[in-house]
Amino acid sequence: MDTATQIRTGPIYKATRPERNARYRQWIKRFACAACESTRLVDPAHSGNHGLGSKSSEFSCVPFCMACHDLFDADPRGFAVRNNLDVAGLILKFNGLWEERLRRTA
């Protein structure tokens, strides 16, 4: 095999814009910190892929107090391991709660 074969037609990487939802961000702030359970100064921490100068989708946010948020941003995987957090599971949990909330208010 001397040449590479592209299986799918079209561009290999497709740029997508992350979803923005200010109401979801405000709603996440109502929960206690997922790491230390503090209820003061809770901030939504974006946990998905980050590009230079951009953030991931709002729907990948996890509530962390400002101190835990800084630690999470410095070393996301290490922070999750040290605090025994399943970040992907937390995202699914909060997304499910959000969808349930939307169904109740519709």
Protein Blocks (a to p, Z undefined) as FASTA:
>chain_A
ZZdcdfbgcjfbdcddddddfklmmmmmmpccfklopaghiacddfbdcdehiacdfklc
ccddfklmmmmmmommlmmmmnopafklmmmmmmmmmmmmmmmmZZ
